[in-house]
Amino acid sequence: MKRRVTVSLETELLVAVDSGPGASRSEKIEQLLRAALGEREHRQWVDELAAFYKAEPDAEDRREDLEWQALASKALAPDD
């Protein structure tokens, strides 16, 4: 279901809307809003992912890393 809204835009914004794809201004504005919302969700996802990888490892992660390093050292050590 769609609802009618009225907006006032500066001339340069209206020119930008009119230059976008779509058969009507309503379609053009819908497409712009959908793209903007998608971009916002994408940026949020990227920000969360970056924060995860920048976070310091906790004690459990450090212990696991040391175990893997020890295992790799044993596997790569020459046989005596």
Secondary structure as UniProt FT lines:
FT   HELIX           11..19
FT   HELIX           25..54
FT   HELIX           59..76
//
